[in-house]
Amino acid sequence: MAHKISDACVCCGACEATCPVNAISLGETTYVVDPDVCVDCGACEDGCPAGAITAE
């Protein structure tokens, strides 16, 4: 199950830098997780200073 980034995202890029499989990219207004690539490791959730990432 992939993680999801909420509207609380502050677009700092910390999550993208922590993702070991490059499943996170900048979308139109926030960063987004590609569910087909995400391995559900939780690194992005731990690295998000805004607490905007949760498991779906």
LUMLUMDREN-2810 file (N, C-alpha, C; in Angstrom, 1 decimal):
<atoms>
<atom><aa>M</aa><ch>A</ch><at>N</at><xx>0.8</xx><yy>-1.2</yy><zz>0.0</zz></atom>
<atom><aa>M</aa><ch>A</ch><at>CA</at><xx>0.0</xx><yy>0.0</yy><zz>0.0</zz></atom>
<atom><aa>M</aa><ch>A</ch><at>C</at><xx>0.9</xx><yy>1.2</yy><zz>0.0</zz></atom>
<atom><aa>A</aa><ch>A</ch><at>N</at><xx>0.7</xx><yy>2.1</yy><zz>-0.9</zz></atom>
<atom><aa>A</aa><ch>A</ch><at>CA</at><xx>1.5</xx><yy>3.3</yy><zz>-1.0</zz></atom>
<atom><aa>A</aa><ch>A</ch><at>C</at><xx>1.1</xx><yy>4.4</yy><zz>0.0</zz></atom>
<atom><aa>H</aa><ch>A</ch><at>N</at><xx>2.1</xx><yy>5.3</yy><zz>0.2</zz></atom>
<atom><aa>H</aa><ch>A</ch><at>CA</at><xx>1.9</xx><yy>6.4</yy><zz>1.1</zz></atom>
<atom><aa>H</aa><ch>A</ch><at>C</at><xx>1.2</xx><yy>7.5</yy><zz>0.3</zz></atom>
<atom><aa>K</aa><ch>A</ch><at>N</at><xx>0.6</xx><yy>8.5</yy><zz>1.0</zz></atom>
<atom><aa>K</aa><ch>A</ch><at>CA</at><xx>-0.1</xx><yy>9.6</yy><zz>0.4</zz></atom>
<atom><aa>K</aa><ch>A</ch><at>C</at><xx>0.4</xx><yy>10.9</yy><zz>1.0</zz></atom>
<atom><aa>I</aa><ch>A</ch><at>N</at><xx>0.5</xx><yy>11.9</yy><zz>0.2</zz></atom>
<atom><aa>I</aa><ch>A</ch><at>CA</at><xx>0.9</xx><yy>13.3</yy><zz>0.7</zz></atom>
<atom><aa>I</aa><ch>A</ch><at>C</at><xx>-0.3</xx><yy>14.2</yy><zz>0.7</zz></atom>
<atom><aa>S</aa><ch>A</ch><at>N</at><xx>-0.6</xx><yy>14.7</yy><zz>1.9</zz></atom>
<atom><aa>S</aa><ch>A</ch><at>CA</at><xx>-1.8</xx><yy>15.6</yy><zz>2.0</zz></atom>
<atom><aa>S</aa><ch>A</ch><at>C</at><xx>-1.5</xx><yy>17.0</yy><zz>1.6</zz></atom>
<atom><aa>D</aa><ch>A</ch><at>N</at><xx>-2.6</xx><yy>17.8</yy><zz>1.7</zz></atom>
<atom><aa>D</aa><ch>A</ch><at>CA</at><xx>-2.5</xx><yy>19.3</yy><zz>1.4</zz></atom>
<atom><aa>D</aa><ch>A</ch><at>C</at><xx>-1.6</xx><yy>20.0</yy><zz>2.4</zz></atom>
<atom><aa>A</aa><ch>A</ch><at>N</at><xx>-1.2</xx><yy>19.3</yy><zz>3.5</zz></atom>
<atom><aa>A</aa><ch>A</ch><at>CA</at><xx>-0.3</xx><yy>20.0</yy><zz>4.5</zz></atom>
<atom><aa>A</aa><ch>A</ch><at>C</at><xx>1.1</xx><yy>20.1</yy><zz>4.0</zz></atom>
<atom><aa>C</aa><ch>A</ch><at>N</at><xx>1.4</xx><yy>19.5</yy><zz>2.8</zz></atom>
<atom><aa>C</aa><ch>A</ch><at>CA</at><xx>2.7</xx><yy>19.5</yy><zz>2.2</zz></atom>
<atom><aa>C</aa><ch>A</ch><at>C</at><xx>3.2</xx><yy>21.0</yy><zz>2.1</zz></atom>
<atom><aa>V</aa><ch>A</ch><at>N</at><xx>4.4</xx><yy>21.3</yy><zz>2.5</zz></atom>
<atom><aa>V</aa><ch>A</ch><at>CA</at><xx>5.0</xx><yy>22.6</yy><zz>2.3</zz></atom>
<atom><aa>V</aa><ch>A</ch><at>C</at><xx>6.0</xx><yy>22.7</yy><zz>1.2</zz></atom>
<atom><aa>C</aa><ch>A</ch><at>N</at><xx>6.0</xx><yy>21.6</yy><zz>0.4</zz></atom>
<atom><aa>C</aa><ch>A</ch><at>CA</at><xx>6.9</xx><yy>21.6</yy><zz>-0.8</zz></atom>
<atom><aa>C</aa><ch>A</ch><at>C</at><xx>8.4</xx><yy>21.8</yy><zz>-0.5</zz></atom>
<atom><aa>C</aa><ch>A</ch><at>N</at><xx>8.9</xx><yy>21.3</yy><zz>0.6</zz></atom>
<atom><aa>C</aa><ch>A</ch><at>CA</at><xx>10.3</xx><yy>21.4</yy><zz>1.0</zz></atom>
<atom><aa>C</aa><ch>A</ch><at>C</at><xx>11.2</xx><yy>20.4</yy><zz>0.2</zz></atom>
<atom><aa>G</aa><ch>A</ch><at>N</at><xx>10.6</xx><yy>19.3</yy><zz>-0.2</zz></atom>
<atom><aa>G</aa><ch>A</ch><at>CA</at><xx>11.4</xx><yy>18.3</yy><zz>-1.0</zz></atom>
<atom><aa>G</aa><ch>A</ch><at>C</at><xx>12.1</xx><yy>17.3</yy><zz>-0.1</zz></atom>
<atom><aa>A</aa><ch>A</ch><at>N</at><xx>11.9</xx><yy>17.4</yy><zz>1.2</zz></atom>
<atom><aa>A</aa><ch>A</ch><at>CA</at><xx>12.6</xx><yy>16.4</yy><zz>2.1</zz></atom>
<atom><aa>A</aa><ch>A</ch><at>C</at><xx>12.1</xx><yy>15.0</yy><zz>1.8</zz></atom>
<atom><aa>C</aa><ch>A</ch><at>N</at><xx>10.9</xx><yy>14.8</yy><zz>1.5</zz></atom>
<atom><aa>C</aa><ch>A</ch><at>CA</at><xx>10.4</xx><yy>13.4</yy><zz>1.2</zz></atom>
<atom><aa>C</aa><ch>A</ch><at>C</at><xx>11.0</xx><yy>12.9</yy><zz>-0.1</zz></atom>
<atom><aa>E</aa><ch>A</ch><at>N</at><xx>11.1</xx><yy>13.7</yy><zz>-1.1</zz></atom>
<atom><aa>E</aa><ch>A</ch><at>CA</at><xx>11.7</xx><yy>13.2</yy><zz>-2.4</zz></atom>
<atom><aa>E</aa><ch>A</ch><at>C</at><xx>13.1</xx><yy>12.8</yy><zz>-2.1</zz></atom>
<atom><aa>A</aa><ch>A</ch><at>N</at><xx>13.9</xx><yy>13.5</yy><zz>-1.3</zz></atom>
<atom><aa>A</aa><ch>A</ch><at>CA</at><xx>15.3</xx><yy>13.1</yy><zz>-1.1</zz></atom>
<atom><aa>A</aa><ch>A</ch><at>C</at><xx>15.4</xx><yy>11.9</yy><zz>-0.2</zz></atom>
<atom><aa>T</aa><ch>A</ch><at>N</at><xx>14.4</xx><yy>11.5</yy><zz>0.6</zz></atom>
<atom><aa>T</aa><ch>A</ch><at>CA</at><xx>14.5</xx><yy>10.3</yy><zz>1.4</zz></atom>
<atom><aa>T</aa><ch>A</ch><at>C</at><xx>14.0</xx><yy>9.1</yy><zz>0.8</zz></atom>
<atom><aa>C</aa><ch>A</ch><at>N</at><xx>13.2</xx><yy>9.2</yy><zz>-0.3</zz></atom>
<atom><aa>C</aa><ch>A</ch><at>CA</at><xx>12.6</xx><yy>8.0</yy><zz>-1.0</zz></atom>
<atom><aa>C</aa><ch>A</ch><at>C</at><xx>13.7</xx><yy>7.2</yy><zz>-1.7</zz></atom>
<atom><aa>P</aa><ch>A</ch><at>N</at><xx>13.9</xx><yy>5.9</yy><zz>-1.3</zz></atom>
<atom><aa>P</aa><ch>A</ch><at>CA</at><xx>15.0</xx><yy>5.1</yy><zz>-1.8</zz></atom>
<atom><aa>P</aa><ch>A</ch><at>C</at><xx>14.6</xx><yy>4.5</yy><zz>-3.2</zz></atom>
<atom><aa>V</aa><ch>A</ch><at>N</at><xx>13.4</xx><yy>4.7</yy><zz>-3.7</zz></atom>
<atom><aa>V</aa><ch>A</ch><at>CA</at><xx>13.0</xx><yy>4.1</yy><zz>-5.0</zz></atom>
<atom><aa>V</aa><ch>A</ch><at>C</at><xx>12.5</xx><yy>5.2</yy><zz>-5.9</zz></atom>
<atom><aa>N</aa><ch>A</ch><at>N</at><xx>12.7</xx><yy>6.5</yy><zz>-5.5</zz></atom>
<atom><aa>N</aa><ch>A</ch><at>CA</at><xx>12.3</xx><yy>7.6</yy><zz>-6.4</zz></atom>
<atom><aa>N</aa><ch>A</ch><at>C</at><xx>10.8</xx><yy>7.6</yy><zz>-6.8</zz></atom>
<atom><aa>A</aa><ch>A</ch><at>N</at><xx>10.0</xx><yy>7.3</yy><zz>-5.8</zz></atom>
<atom><aa>A</aa><ch>A</ch><at>CA</at><xx>8.5</xx><yy>7.3</yy><zz>-6.1</zz></atom>
<atom><aa>A</aa><ch>A</ch><at>C</at><xx>7.9</xx><yy>8.6</yy><zz>-5.9</zz></atom>
<atom><aa>I</aa><ch>A</ch><at>N</at><xx>8.6</xx><yy>9.6</yy><zz>-5.4</zz></atom>
<atom><aa>I</aa><ch>A</ch><at>CA</at><xx>8.0</xx><yy>10.9</yy><zz>-5.1</zz></atom>
<atom><aa>I</aa><ch>A</ch><at>C</at><xx>8.5</xx><yy>12.0</yy><zz>-6.1</zz></atom>
<atom><aa>S</aa><ch>A</ch><at>N</at><xx>7.6</xx><yy>12.8</yy><zz>-6.6</zz></atom>
<atom><aa>S</aa><ch>A</ch><at>CA</at><xx>8.0</xx><yy>13.9</yy><zz>-7.5</zz></atom>
<atom><aa>S</aa><ch>A</ch><at>C</at><xx>7.1</xx><yy>15.1</yy><zz>-7.2</zz></atom>
<atom><aa>L</aa><ch>A</ch><at>N</at><xx>7.5</xx><yy>16.2</yy><zz>-7.7</zz></atom>
<atom><aa>L</aa><ch>A</ch><at>CA</at><xx>6.7</xx><yy>17.4</yy><zz>-7.5</zz></atom>
<atom><aa>L</aa><ch>A</ch><at>C</at><xx>5.5</xx><yy>17.4</yy><zz>-8.5</zz></atom>
<atom><aa>G</aa><ch>A</ch><at>N</at><xx>4.4</xx><yy>17.6</yy><zz>-7.9</zz></atom>
<atom><aa>G</aa><ch>A</ch><at>CA</at><xx>3.1</xx><yy>17.6</yy><zz>-8.7</zz></atom>
<atom><aa>G</aa><ch>A</ch><at>C</at><xx>2.8</xx><yy>19.1</yy><zz>-9.0</zz></atom>
<atom><aa>E</aa><ch>A</ch><at>N</at><xx>1.6</xx><yy>19.4</yy><zz>-9.3</zz></atom>
<atom><aa>E</aa><ch>A</ch><at>CA</at><xx>1.2</xx><yy>20.8</yy><zz>-9.6</zz></atom>
<atom><aa>E</aa><ch>A</ch><at>C</at><xx>1.2</xx><yy>21.7</yy><zz>-8.4</zz></atom>
<atom><aa>T</aa><ch>A</ch><at>N</at><xx>0.8</xx><yy>21.2</yy><zz>-7.2</zz></atom>
<atom><aa>T</aa><ch>A</ch><at>CA</at><xx>0.7</xx><yy>22.0</yy><zz>-6.0</zz></atom>
<atom><aa>T</aa><ch>A</ch><at>C</at><xx>1.5</xx><yy>21.4</yy><zz>-4.8</zz></atom>
<atom><aa>T</aa><ch>A</ch><at>N</at><xx>1.7</xx><yy>20.1</yy><zz>-4.8</zz></atom>
<atom><aa>T</aa><ch>A</ch><at>CA</at><xx>2.4</xx><yy>19.5</yy><zz>-3.7</zz></atom>
<atom><aa>T</aa><ch>A</ch><at>C</at><xx>3.2</xx><yy>18.3</yy><zz>-4.3</zz></atom>
<atom><aa>Y</aa><ch>A</ch><at>N</at><xx>4.0</xx><yy>17.7</yy><zz>-3.5</zz></atom>
<atom><aa>Y</aa><ch>A</ch><at>CA</at><xx>4.7</xx><yy>16.5</yy><zz>-3.9</zz></atom>
<atom><aa>Y</aa><ch>A</ch><at>C</at><xx>3.7</xx><yy>15.3</yy><zz>-4.0</zz></atom>
<atom><aa>V</aa><ch>A</ch><at>N</at><xx>3.9</xx><yy>14.4</yy><zz>-4.8</zz></atom>
<atom><aa>V</aa><ch>A</ch><at>CA</at><xx>3.0</xx><yy>13.2</yy><zz>-5.0</zz></atom>
<atom><aa>V</aa><ch>A</ch><at>C</at><xx>3.8</xx><yy>11.9</yy><zz>-5.0</zz></atom>
<atom><aa>V</aa><ch>A</ch><at>N</at><xx>3.1</xx><yy>10.9</yy><zz>-4.5</zz></atom>
<atom><aa>V</aa><ch>A</ch><at>CA</at><xx>3.7</xx><yy>9.5</yy><zz>-4.5</zz></atom>
<atom><aa>V</aa><ch>A</ch><at>C</at><xx>3.2</xx><yy>8.7</yy><zz>-5.6</zz></atom>
<atom><aa>D</aa><ch>A</ch><at>N</at><xx>4.0</xx><yy>8.1</yy><zz>-6.4</zz></atom>
<atom><aa>D</aa><ch>A</ch><at>CA</at><xx>3.6</xx><yy>7.2</yy><zz>-7.5</zz></atom>
<atom><aa>D</aa><ch>A</ch><at>C</at><xx>3.3</xx><yy>5.8</yy><zz>-6.8</zz></atom>
<atom><aa>P</aa><ch>A</ch><at>N</at><xx>2.0</xx><yy>5.4</yy><zz>-6.7</zz></atom>
<atom><aa>P</aa><ch>A</ch><at>CA</at><xx>1.7</xx><yy>4.2</yy><zz>-6.0</zz></atom>
<atom><aa>P</aa><ch>A</ch><at>C</at><xx>2.3</xx><yy>2.9</yy><zz>-6.7</zz></atom>
<atom><aa>D</aa><ch>A</ch><at>N</at><xx>2.6</xx><yy>3.0</yy><zz>-7.9</zz></atom>
<atom><aa>D</aa><ch>A</ch><at>CA</at><xx>3.1</xx><yy>1.8</yy><zz>-8.6</zz></atom>
<atom><aa>D</aa><ch>A</ch><at>C</at><xx>4.6</xx><yy>1.6</yy><zz>-8.4</zz></atom>
<atom><aa>V</aa><ch>A</ch><at>N</at><xx>5.2</xx><yy>2.7</yy><zz>-7.8</zz></atom>
<atom><aa>V</aa><ch>A</ch><at>CA</at><xx>6.7</xx><yy>2.6</yy><zz>-7.5</zz></atom>
<atom><aa>V</aa><ch>A</ch><at>C</at><xx>6.9</xx><yy>2.5</yy><zz>-6.0</zz></atom>
<atom><aa>C</aa><ch>A</ch><at>N</at><xx>6.1</xx><yy>3.1</yy><zz>-5.2</zz></atom>
<atom><aa>C</aa><ch>A</ch><at>CA</at><xx>6.2</xx><yy>3.1</yy><zz>-3.8</zz></atom>
<atom><aa>C</aa><ch>A</ch><at>C</at><xx>6.3</xx><yy>1.6</yy><zz>-3.2</zz></atom>
<atom><aa>V</aa><ch>A</ch><at>N</at><xx>7.3</xx><yy>1.4</yy><zz>-2.3</zz></atom>
<atom><aa>V</aa><ch>A</ch><at>CA</at><xx>7.4</xx><yy>0.1</yy><zz>-1.7</zz></atom>
<atom><aa>V</aa><ch>A</ch><at>C</at><xx>7.0</xx><yy>0.1</yy><zz>-0.2</zz></atom>
<atom><aa>D</aa><ch>A</ch><at>N</at><xx>6.3</xx><yy>1.2</yy><zz>0.2</zz></atom>
<atom><aa>D</aa><ch>A</ch><at>CA</at><xx>5.8</xx><yy>1.4</yy><zz>1.5</zz></atom>
<atom><aa>D</aa><ch>A</ch><at>C</at><xx>6.8</xx><yy>1.2</yy><zz>2.6</zz></atom>
<atom><aa>C</aa><ch>A</ch><at>N</at><xx>8.0</xx><yy>1.8</yy><zz>2.4</zz></atom>
<atom><aa>C</aa><ch>A</ch><at>CA</at><xx>9.0</xx><yy>1.7</yy><zz>3.5</zz></atom>
<atom><aa>C</aa><ch>A</ch><at>C</at><xx>8.9</xx><yy>2.6</yy><zz>4.6</zz></atom>
<atom><aa>G</aa><ch>A</ch><at>N</at><xx>8.2</xx><yy>3.8</yy><zz>4.3</zz></atom>
<atom><aa>G</aa><ch>A</ch><at>CA</at><xx>7.9</xx><yy>4.8</yy><zz>5.4</zz></atom>
<atom><aa>G</aa><ch>A</ch><at>C</at><xx>9.0</xx><yy>5.8</yy><zz>5.5</zz></atom>
<atom><aa>A</aa><ch>A</ch><at>N</at><xx>10.1</xx><yy>5.7</yy><zz>4.7</zz></atom>
<atom><aa>A</aa><ch>A</ch><at>CA</at><xx>11.2</xx><yy>6.7</yy><zz>4.9</zz></atom>
<atom><aa>A</aa><ch>A</ch><at>C</at><xx>10.7</xx><yy>8.1</yy><zz>4.6</zz></atom>
<atom><aa>C</aa><ch>A</ch><at>N</at><xx>9.7</xx><yy>8.3</yy><zz>3.7</zz></atom>
<atom><aa>C</aa><ch>A</ch><at>CA</at><xx>9.2</xx><yy>9.7</yy><zz>3.4</zz></atom>
<atom><aa>C</aa><ch>A</ch><at>C</at><xx>8.4</xx><yy>10.2</yy><zz>4.6</zz></atom>
<atom><aa>E</aa><ch>A</ch><at>N</at><xx>7.6</xx><yy>9.3</yy><zz>5.2</zz></atom>
<atom><aa>E</aa><ch>A</ch><at>CA</at><xx>6.8</xx><yy>9.7</yy><zz>6.4</zz></atom>
<atom><aa>E</aa><ch>A</ch><at>C</at><xx>7.7</xx><yy>10.2</yy><zz>7.5</zz></atom>
<atom><aa>D</aa><ch>A</ch><at>N</at><xx>8.8</xx><yy>9.5</yy><zz>7.7</zz></atom>
<atom><aa>D</aa><ch>A</ch><at>CA</at><xx>9.7</xx><yy>9.8</yy><zz>8.8</zz></atom>
<atom><aa>D</aa><ch>A</ch><at>C</at><xx>10.5</xx><yy>11.1</yy><zz>8.5</zz></atom>
<atom><aa>G</aa><ch>A</ch><at>N</at><xx>10.7</xx><yy>11.4</yy><zz>7.2</zz></atom>
<atom><aa>G</aa><ch>A</ch><at>CA</at><xx>11.5</xx><yy>12.6</yy><zz>6.8</zz></atom>
<atom><aa>G</aa><ch>A</ch><at>C</at><xx>10.7</xx><yy>13.8</yy><zz>6.6</zz></atom>
<atom><aa>C</aa><ch>A</ch><at>N</at><xx>9.3</xx><yy>13.8</yy><zz>6.6</zz></atom>
<atom><aa>C</aa><ch>A</ch><at>CA</at><xx>8.5</xx><yy>14.9</yy><zz>6.4</zz></atom>
<atom><aa>C</aa><ch>A</ch><at>C</at><xx>8.4</xx><yy>15.8</yy><zz>7.6</zz></atom>
<atom><aa>P</aa><ch>A</ch><at>N</at><xx>8.9</xx><yy>17.0</yy><zz>7.5</zz></atom>
<atom><aa>P</aa><ch>A</ch><at>CA</at><xx>8.8</xx><yy>17.9</yy><zz>8.7</zz></atom>
<atom><aa>P</aa><ch>A</ch><at>C</at><xx>7.4</xx><yy>18.5</yy><zz>9.0</zz></atom>
<atom><aa>A</aa><ch>A</ch><at>N</at><xx>6.5</xx><yy>18.4</yy><zz>8.0</zz></atom>
<atom><aa>A</aa><ch>A</ch><at>CA</at><xx>5.2</xx><yy>18.9</yy><zz>8.1</zz></atom>
<atom><aa>A</aa><ch>A</ch><at>C</at><xx>4.2</xx><yy>17.8</yy><zz>8.5</zz></atom>
<atom><aa>G</aa><ch>A</ch><at>N</at><xx>4.6</xx><yy>16.6</yy><zz>8.6</zz></atom>
<atom><aa>G</aa><ch>A</ch><at>CA</at><xx>3.7</xx><yy>15.5</yy><zz>9.0</zz></atom>
<atom><aa>G</aa><ch>A</ch><at>C</at><xx>2.6</xx><yy>15.3</yy><zz>7.9</zz></atom>
<atom><aa>A</aa><ch>A</ch><at>N</at><xx>2.9</xx><yy>15.6</yy><zz>6.7</zz></atom>
<atom><aa>A</aa><ch>A</ch><at>CA</at><xx>1.9</xx><yy>15.5</yy><zz>5.6</zz></atom>
<atom><aa>A</aa><ch>A</ch><at>C</at><xx>1.8</xx><yy>14.2</yy><zz>4.9</zz></atom>
<atom><aa>I</aa><ch>A</ch><at>N</at><xx>2.6</xx><yy>13.2</yy><zz>5.3</zz></atom>
<atom><aa>I</aa><ch>A</ch><at>CA</at><xx>2.6</xx><yy>11.9</yy><zz>4.7</zz></atom>
<atom><aa>I</aa><ch>A</ch><at>C</at><xx>2.1</xx><yy>10.8</yy><zz>5.6</zz></atom>
<atom><aa>T</aa><ch>A</ch><at>N</at><xx>1.1</xx><yy>10.0</yy><zz>5.0</zz></atom>
<atom><aa>T</aa><ch>A</ch><at>CA</at><xx>0.6</xx><yy>8.9</yy><zz>5.8</zz></atom>
<atom><aa>T</aa><ch>A</ch><at>C</at><xx>0.4</xx><yy>7.7</yy><zz>4.9</zz></atom>
<atom><aa>A</aa><ch>A</ch><at>N</at><xx>0.3</xx><yy>6.6</yy><zz>5.5</zz></atom>
<atom><aa>A</aa><ch>A</ch><at>CA</at><xx>0.0</xx><yy>5.3</yy><zz>4.7</zz></atom>
<atom><aa>A</aa><ch>A</ch><at>C</at><xx>-1.4</xx><yy>5.4</yy><zz>4.4</zz></atom>
<atom><aa>E</aa><ch>A</ch><at>N</at><xx>-1.7</xx><yy>5.0</yy><zz>3.2</zz></atom>
<atom><aa>E</aa><ch>A</ch><at>CA</at><xx>-3.1</xx><yy>4.9</yy><zz>2.7</zz></atom>
<atom><aa>E</aa><ch>A</ch><at>C</at><xx>-3.9</xx><yy>3.8</yy><zz>3.4</zz></atom>
</atoms>
